[in-house]
Amino acid sequence: MMPLAAQDERHAGMVAYATDAMSRGEYELAERVAREVLAEGGRLPEAWELIAETALRVSRPDIALGAIEMAEALRASPAPATAALRARALTPPKPSPAGNDRYHIIRSWAQGFWSDVDHVMGQLLVAEITGRKPLVHWGANSRFRDATETGDANAWESFFEPVSSVKIAEITDRGLAYFPPKWNDANLTIGDNGAFHGPHSRIAALDFFAREEAVTVSDFHAPMLALTHWIPREHRLHSKPVSRVFMDLMQKYLKPKREFLTRADTFAGKHLSKPTIAVHVRGSDKAKELGDLSAAAALYHQAIASLSPLMGGKPKILLVTDWAPAEAEYRARYGDRVIVSGATKTSLSTGLHFQPSLIGRNLGEEVLMDALIAARCHAFVGLAYSNVSAFIGYLGRLTKGWDDSRAIQIGPSIHGVYNSFLLKRS
């Protein structure tokens, strides 16, 4: 554990960094870093003041006042800066934009399949917070389009039902204003349009709040953890934990195509009639991202051993993996108890979705089917810092009623970090 003095020094440095980001107008980065300080136990009033300043810039005086109260509670005496923030927060804001012609278009952010779904879930919450009609459109930048698809084809609807009745054609050719201004009627479905670099890049969520333009367009990820702080008090998900927010939004919006549900049920009927533990093992690009996964590999086997008595002693193991060496390891250890779905695997350190020789639509179907099948098992072991494992966990709770005793996630959760580094432009 870091000594308190060193931790205090680190938090002070983070707040100084966030203050500098605020001075450059990068208020979402500033707010995200301030939240990280507070999540680590930091007690710096300046962190709360940065959050208050951000809230005022996005027309959320309710959030600002709560942050100001926290800052005042941490100060030994009143501070002019905090008093100035309170005065601004008590100034009546201009009315929020309203009306039926307000849309939030959610593009792919061109990462892994369940990472892209994670992005969609967060932006659906943004649409609810801002009172906009959502439209998910995975266009030419999606890694999961059919190789033959061109033009305005929407890869999202190859896997899931639309999240609303809104179509691109309903929005375009009406003279509607867009934010960010890099978007217009003609380029909504194109490939990359400066998601990571260039003007109006790395726009995650807060820039969409209180916008007057009719159409907002998202092409960059915002962690659900960072969004939950901005859920209005009257919203059904206010103060709910991140996992509950995900599952609520999934129940409302995430509807796999009937063909995939039918295939998953057929597989389950054929292979999962006996007690089965789904095990999701990551390698390839996740090993590069997280480093040596050998310690986690040992914990997998411990978790399987702890679950086995609940499953009758020697349960079947549904191995969900993109990592060919994992299949060899599990077959050597568990023999004919191992079931695999036949999804594509690799021995390379490059993720399958980044390998140009593979067909994105097929990879998307495979990873979706793996998750749906795994969620029909009797228990689960996964790597918490993986969107695949995270969504299998949510789906299993919704499908089979798993609780923590039957859904074991190894390591820290990918949905428990703020990922402020994503917002850094240099």
N, C-alpha and C positions, 0 to 999 in steps of 0.2 A: 504494500500500500504506500502511496506517495506521502511523504511527510507533509503535515498541515502547512508549514511555511512555504514549501515548494508548490503545493497545490494553490495556495492563495496567490502566489506570484504568477502561476500559470493563468489563473482566472483573471487577474488584473491585466495580463498581457492580452488575453482574449477580448476583454472589454475594450482595451485600447484599439485593438484591431477592428472590432465592430464599430467603434466610434469613428475611426478613419473611413470605414466603408460607408457609414451614414453620411459623412461629409462629402463623399463622392456621389451621393444619391442612390447608393446600392442598399436601400433600406431593408429589403428582404434578406439579404446576406447578414446585415447587422442584427436583425431580429433573430435569425436562426442561430447565430453564434451566441447571442445573449441567452437564448433558451438552453443551449448546451451548457453554459455556465451554471444556470439555475438547476438543470437536471443533475449536475454533478455535485450539488450541494453548496454552490457558491452563494454568498449572501452580500452581494454588491448592489447597492441601490441604483448604481449607474446602469446595470443590466435591465432592471425594470424600467428605468427612464428611456432606454433605447426602445424597449417594447412599446411604451406609451407613445413615443415619437412616431414609430412606425404605424401604430393604430390611427393616429391623427392624420397621417398622410394618406391612409386608405379609407377615411371617413368611418372609423369605428370608435367613436368616443366611449362606448360602453367598455371596450377592451382597454382603452387608454386610462379610464378612471380606475379600473381595477388594478392596473399596473402602477399607477401613481400612488394608490393606497399602500401597496406593498413597498414601494420605494420610501415613502414617508415613515413607514413602520421601522425601516432599517436605519434611518438617519437619527442621530442624536438630537439634532436641532433642525428647524425648517431651512430649506434651501431655496434660493430664488429660482433656480432652474426648475425645480419640481413645482413651485407655485405657478410659474409661467405655463407649464404644461397643463396644470389643472384649469387655469383660466381659459386656455384654448379648448380644453375638453368640454367645458361648460358652455361654450358658445354654440348656439343652436346650429346644427349642420344643415346644409341645403338638402331638400328632399331627394331621396334615392330615386334613380331612374326606374320606371315601371312600364308595363305594357306587354302585350303578347309577342311583339316582334323583337324578341331578345333571345339570342342564341349563343351557345358555347360549343364550338367545334373542337373535338378531341382527336388529334392526329396520332399516329404511332410516334414513339420517340426512338424507334429503330434499334431496340435492344432485344434481349431474349423474350420468348413468348410470354411467360408469366410476369416478367418485368414490365412488359408492355401492358398487360392486364392490370398490374399494380398501378401504373400510370393512369390508366383509364378510370380505375376506382377512385383515385384521388381527385381527378378532374370532374368526375360526376358529383363528388361532394362540393367542389368549387361551384359547379352549376347550381346546385341546390342552395348554397349560401348566397349566391348572387342573383337567384331568381331567374335563371336562364333555362331555355329548353336545350337539352344536350343532344348532340349528334356525334357518334363515334365513326370516324372515317379513316381506316388504315389504307392510305393511298400508295403512291409509287415508292415512298420511302420505307414501307413495311418490309420486313425480312420474311414475311410469311404469305406472300402472294404466290399464286400459280405462275409458273414460268411463262405461260401463254397470255396472262392477263395484261392488258394495256389500258391506257386512258383512265377513266374514272372508276374502275373496278374497286370495290371496297372489300379488302381482305377480312375485316372484322366480321362481315356477314357470311364469310365462308365457315366460320366457327360458331358464332353466337347470333342470337336474334337481335334486331335493332333495339337500342335502348329507349327509343321514342319513335314517334311517327314522322319526325322531321327528316327531309331529304335535302341533299345539296341543291337540287333544282328549285326547292322552295325558297332558298336564301338568295341565290344569284340573280342577276339581271333585274334587280329592284332598286339599285342605287343606294344600298345600305352601307353604312360606314363600318370599317373594320379596325380592330385593335388586336395585336400590334399592326402598325400601318404597312408592314412588309407584306401583308395579305390583301388579296382582292378577289373579285369574282373568278378571275381566270386561273389562279394558281393554288386553289385549295387542295388539289389532289396530286400536286407534283411531288418530286423527290425532295431531298433536303433543301430547306429554305433558311439556312442560317440558324439552326436550332442551338448549336454550340458556339458558333463564332459569328462575329459581325454585328451590325445594328439590330437591336431588339432580340438578341440571343439570350439564352438561359433565363427566360421568363417562366417562373415556376407557378405562382398562384396569386400572391398579394397584388401584383400589378393589375389583375383582372377585377379587383374589388372596386366598386363605385365608378366603373367606367360608363360613360354615356353612349359609346358606340353600340350599335345594334348587335354586332357580331364580334365575339372574342374567339381567338383561335389558340389552342395550346399544342405545342410540340415539344414540351420539356417537362421533366418529371418533378413532382412535389411530393415528398414523403407524407403519408397520412398522419404520422406523428406530429409533423409541423402544422398540418391543417386543423387538427382537432382543437387547438387553442382558439380558433376563429369561428367555431360553430356558435351561432347565436343562442341565447338562453332559451328562446321559445322553440328551437328546433328539436326534433325527437331524439337526436344523437348528442345533444349537449351533455358534456361531462362524462360521456361513455368511454370506456377503454378502447384502445385502438383495435383490438381484435373484434370487439362488438361492433364497431363502426364498419369494419370490413365486411363482416357477415351480414349485417343489415343491408348494406349496399349490394352485396352479392345476391341476396335473396330478391332484391327489388329489380336489379338490372342484368345480372349475369346469367343468361339463359342459353346454355349450349344447344346447338341444333339437335332436333329429335334424333337424327341418324346416329349421332355420337352417344346419346343416352341409351339408345337401343343396343348399340354395339357393346357398350360397357355392361349393360344388364346381361347380354348374351354371354360375354366373357365370364362374368361373375357366376352365372348359373352353371357354367361348364367347369370352372376352375376353383371357385371360392366357396364351395359348399362346406368344406371342412375349415376349422379355425385357421386363419391366415394373418400373418403380420406383413403389412406393406413396409418395405424398407427403401428409402430414397437415398442413394449414394451419389455424391458429386465428385467429379475429377476434372479433367481438361482445364477449361478457363477458370473454374472456381479454385482449383489448386494454385493457379498462377495468382489469383486475386487474394487468397487468404494465406498462402504459404503451405507449409507442410501439414497435411491432413492426417498423418499417421496416428496422432493421438486421438483424433475424432474417430478414426476407423476402429480403434480398440473399444471406444465407448459405445459404438454401434452394437458390438457383440455382447457387451455387458447389458445393454438395454434389451436386446433380444432374449437374453437369458432371464432377465427379470420379468419379462412379459410372458414367457413360455408357460409357467405354471398356470396362469390365467387362461391359457389357450389349450390346456389339456396335456402339456408336457413337451410335445414335439410338433409344433404347428408348421404349416406350410409357410414359405417366405416368398412373397411377391417382390422381386427385385426390380426397382425402378431406377434406371441409371443410364447415363450417356457415356459411361466410362467402361471400356472393354475389360481392362484389368480387374475391375470390381466383379464382373460376372465370373471370371475365372477364379477369383478368390472365394466367392460365395459358393460356387459349385464344389470346389475342393473341400470346403468346410462343412457344408450342409447337404451335399449330394442331391438326391432326387426330391428333396423338400423344396428346392428352389424352382419358382415359376418366373418366366420372363415373358414380356409382351411381344418381343420381336422388334422393338423400336431400334432405330439406328444408334450405333455406338462408335466411339473413337478412342484411339490411344494417343492422340495428339493433344497438345496444350492449348489448341485453339477451339473455342466452343463451336458446336455443330452449326449454329445459326450464322457464324462468321466464315464458314467454309463455302466458297463460291460454287463448288462442284455439286452441292446438294440442293435439292428443290425445297424452297421455303415452305410451300403449302404442305408438302408431305411431313416436314419436320413439325410444323404447327399441329397437324392432326395427331402425330405420334405423342407429342408432349401433352396435348389436351386429353387424349385417350388414356395415357398413363395416369394422369391425375384423377380422372373420373373412375378408373378401375381401382386405383389405390384407395380412394374414398369409400369403396364398397367392401374393404377388408375389415377385419375385426379389431385391429390395432395398427399402430403406425410408429415408425422410427425414422426421423429425418434430420437434416442439417438445418438448424434454425436460421443461419445466415444464407438462405437460399429462397428465392421466391417460389420455386417449385415446391419445396417442402412446406413453406408457409401456406400456400393455397391448398395443397393436399390436406393440411391440418384443418383449415377452415371448411373445406368441402366435406371432410369426414365428420366434423362436428354437426354440420347441417344435414348430412345424409344418413349417418349411422349413430349420431349422438355420442361421439367420442368425448371423453373428458380427459383431464391431464394424466390420469393413470393409464390411459390406453393410447395416448398420443404423445410420444416422447420426442422433444426437439432438443438436439444437442448443440450447446453453445449459445451465444447471444443472438437475439432475434434480428433479422434484417429489417423488420418493421419497428424496431426500438431505437433507431438512430436517426439523427437529423440530417446527416449528409450535407452539411453546409459547404463542404469542398466543391460540390457540384455547381454552386453559384459563383465560384471565384472565376473571374474573367481573365486573370493573368497568372 
